[in-house]
C-alpha cells in the first residue's frame, strides 16, 4: 500500500472536495448526532482563514485514493510556539497507516515553522454516555501526545425545553441585574460596542480553564474582530449576539453568541459566553444566554438542538448551562505534544 501526501490550498477545488468528503464520512461515523458537515463552512474554512492564522493543508492518498487530510493552523499574532492540527482519516481507510503518516507530516511542518508544541482534539465516550470510537484516544497516545484539557459537550434538546423554568431563571437573574440592560445584534458588532467586544474577546483565554494547554491570551484589536466577522460571513455562518450593557458606564460587560452554519437550520452552536470580572455575581451570563435563545427561537423556528462545550472543571458555566437544560453527551480531549 502506497501512501502519498500532497499539499493543497484554496486554488485546488478538487482537493478541497476530496477533503470535504473525507470529513463528512468521518463525522457520520464518529459523531453521528452532529449535523452533516456543512460544505460552505468547510470550503470557507480553506478559503477564508481567521485573521492572524495561516493554514497549511495536505491530502493523503492510499494507492491513489483520497484517504485523509490534515490542516495545520499557525498563529501569527500570538502563541507563536503553538500549532493546532486537525487530522481526519476516512473510516473506509483507517488502520492502514494513513493517520500516522499524516501526523508525521504535520509535525514536520510545525517544526519547519518554529513551533514547539502541537495541539489536537479527540472525541471519546463518557461513562454511560453515547458510544464513540476509542481509536482517537489510542492514536493520540501512540503518537506520544498527552491529554491537556478535558471538555464535555452538552446538548440542549428544544423538544424538551422547560419554558417555565427558563422564565423563572430569567426573572431571578433580572432581579440581580439592576442597572443593566440587554442589547443585541447580528453578525457585525455595532461600532458603539466594538471596543467593549475587543476587550471581552481578548479576555477569553485569560478566563476559561485551559488545563495544561500552553495557550497565551490572544492579542485582539478592532481589525481582528472585524476580520473574524468577515471570515464567518464568507463561510455562511449566521450569528446572533446578545450583550448586557452597564447603564451607568455605557459599556457592554457581558456577551454571548449563538451560531448557525448555512446548511442546518435545526442546529446551532452556543459559542462564547463571557462576563467582565468587575461585573460578575449578578447572573449576567445566564440573563444574556436566555434572552439570546428566546430571540433566536423567534427568528429560527426550525431550531431543535444547541450544542456547547465546556472544560470539565468550569463548574460555574456548567451550572448555567444545565439550568437551561443542557445535558452531557460526550467528551472532547485536547491533546498536546511537545516537539
N, C-alpha and C positions, 0 to 999 in steps of 0.2 A: 504494500500500500504506500503510495507516494503522497506526502502532504506538502503542499506549497503555500507560501504566504505572499500575498500581493497587496501593496498599499493602494488605497483609493481615496478620492476626495469628492468635493461637491460637483465636479465636472464629469463624473463617471456614473450615469444613471443606471447602467446595467448592474454594476457592483452594489449600488445603493439598493436596488430592487432585490438582489440576492440576499443582502444583509437583512433587509426588512422581512423577507420570507423566513429566514432563519430565526429572527427574533419572535415573529408571530407563532411559529411552530413551537419554540421553546416555552413561551408563556402559556400556550394551550395545555402543555404537559405539566409545567412546574407550578403555575398559579392559575388554575382554570377558572377561579371565581373572579379574577380581574377581567376588565373589559378587553376585547380584542385589541391588539396593538394598533394604534392609530397611524395610518400611513402618512398623513400630512404631518403629524407630530414627529414621526421618525425621520422622514425626509428633511423636515425643517431643522431637526437637531444637527444633521450633517451639514446643511447649507447655511444655517444661521446660529453659530455658536454664541454662547453668552459673552458679554464684554469681558475682556481681560482673561479669556481662556482660549487656548489653542488646542485643537483636537487633531489627533493622528488616528487614522482608520486603516484597518487591514482586513482582508478577506482570506480565509483559509479554504483551500480546496483539497479534497481527498480523491485521488485518482481523477482529477479534473472537475469534480462536482462540488459546488459550494457547500461547505460543511460547518463553518463557524465564522464569527467575526470578532474583532477587537476594536474598542475605542479607548484611546489613551488621552486623558484630558490634563493639560498642563496649565497651571495657574500662573499668570504672568504679572499680576498686580500685587500679589501677596502669596504666602505659602509656597515660596519658591523651591522648597525642598521636597514638595509632595507631588505625586501624580495619582489620579484616580483612574481605575481600569474598569471597563465593562467588557466581560468576556462571555460570549454566548456560543454554545455548540448546538446544532440541530439535533434533536433527540434521535433521529434516524442514524446519526453518525457518532454517537457517544461511545466511550470506552474503546476508542481506536487511536488514541494519542493526539487527537486534534487539539483538545484543550491544553495539554501540556506544551505543545509546540507554540500555540498562540500565547500562552503565558510567558514562555521564554522570550518570545519576540517582544512582548510588551515590556518586560524587564530590561531588555537591551535598549529599547527606545528611551525608557526612563533614565537609564544611566547616561546615554548619549546626550540627554538634555539636562544633566546635572542634578537629577533627583536622587534623594537618599531614601525615600520611603514611597511605597505604593499602597493604595487602599482600594478594596473592592468589597462588594456586598454579596451575601449569600442568604437565601431563604431556607428556613427549616421549620419543622412542625413544633408546636407547643404540646406539652403533655396533655393528652386528652383532646387535642385540637384537630384541625383539618390535616389530612395526610399530605405530606410534602416529601419529595425525593431527598434522600440523605447524601446524594452524590456530591452536592456542592460543598458541604462541610468536609467530607472525606478528601475532596480535591484540594481545598484550601490548606488543610493540614498537611497533605502530602507535598504541597509546594513550599512548605516551610513558613507559612504565614501564621499569625497569632490573632485570636479574637480580641478586638479592641473596644467594641461597643455593641451591646445588645439592645435592639429596638423591637418593639412589638407593634404589629399592625392591628388596628381596631376598626371595626366597620359599624356604621350607623345604618340600620335597615329601616327605611322610611315606611315600610309596610307595618312596622310595629312602633311607630313613633308615638311616644306618650305626650300628646299635645298639652294636656292639662298639667303634666309635670314640668314641661318646658315653660309654660306660662308662669307657674309658681316659682320656678328658678329665676326667670327673668324679673319677676316682681320683687323677689328677695334681693337680687343684685341691684335693682334700681334704688332700693332704699339705702344702699351703701354708697350710691354714686351721686349724691347731691353735689352740684357744682360741675357736673359733666354732661355732655350731650353727644348723641350719636351723629356721625356723618358718614356718608357712603359715596362710593364712586365705582367706575368700571375698571377697564384695563389700564388707563392712563391716569396717573396721580395728578390731581389739580395743582396748578402752580402754587397756590396758597398753602398746600400741605407738603410740598416736595421736601423742604428742609427737615421737617419732622420725620418723614419716611426715611430719608437718608440716615438720620440719627438712629432710628429704630432698627433699620436694616443692618446697620453697622454693629449693632449690639448683639445680633443673633448668636454669633459664635462665642460671645462672652457669656451669654446667659444660659444656653442649653447645655445639658450634660453631654460631655464628649468622651467619657471614659478614658482610655489610653490613647486615643487618636491624637496625632500630632498637629491638629489644626490650630492655626493662629487666627485671631479676628481679621475679618476682611476689611480692606480699605474701600469704603463706599462713599461715592460722591454723586452729585446730581446726574452727571453723564452716565455713570454706571447704572443708576436706577432707570434712566430713560433708555439706555441700551438694552437692558433686560426686558423692559416693556415692549420694545420693538421686536426683539427676538421671539418673545412669546406670541405676539400678534402674528408674526410671519409663520409661526408653527401652527397657527389656527386655534390657539388656546383662548378661551373666554374666562375672564376673571371678574369676580365680584368681591369688592374690598369694603371693609367696614372699619371705621375708625371711631375712637372715643376722644372728643375734644375737651380739654380742661378750659372751662369758660373764662376763668379769671386771666389766664395767660394766653389763651387763644391757640395753644399748642395741641396737636394730636399726640396723645400719650399712650394709646393702645391701638393695636392694628391686627386685623385678621383677614384671611383670604380664602375663598373657595374657588376652585379652578376646574374647568371642563376642557376636555380635548374636543377636536372638531367632529369626531365620529360617534360619540357616545353620549347622547343627551340624558341617558338614565343613570349616569355615574359621574361623580365629582370627587376631587381630592381636597381634603381640608389641609391647606398649607399653613404657613407660619401663623402663630398667634403670639404676640409679644406685648408686654406692658412695661413702660418706663419704670425702673426701680423706685423712683420717688413717688409713684402713684399706685403702688401695689397694695393689696389688702382691701381693695374696695370692690372686688368682683367685676372689674372692668373687662377682663378677658372673657368671662362667662357671658356678661352682658353683650359684648360685641359679637361673640360666636352665635348666640341665639338669635340676635337681631339679623345677622347676615344670613343665617339659614332660613329664617322666616321670609326675608326678602327674596332670596333665591327661589324659594318654592312658588312665589307669585310670578316669577319670570321664566322658570324652567319647570313646568308642571310635570314633565316626564321623569324628573329625578326620582330615583328609587334607592340608591346606595351612595354613601360617602365613606371614603377610606382615609385614614390618617395614621401616621407613625409617631411614636414617642419612645425616647430612651426608657428602658425598663425601670430606671431609678427616678424618672421625672414624675414623682408622686403627685405634685400639685396639678399638672396638666392632665395626668391620667384621671384624677378625681373629677376635673371639669368635664372631660370627655365622657366618662362613664355616667355622670349625672345627666348628660344629654342623651344617653342611650347607646353610646359606642361600646362594642364588645370585642374582646380579643379574638383574633383569627389565626395568626401565625407569627413566627419570629424572623427577624432580619438582622443578621450579624454583620457588622463592618469588621473586616479582617485587614490587618496591617502587616506589611512585610518590609523589613529593613534591607536595603541593598548594600 
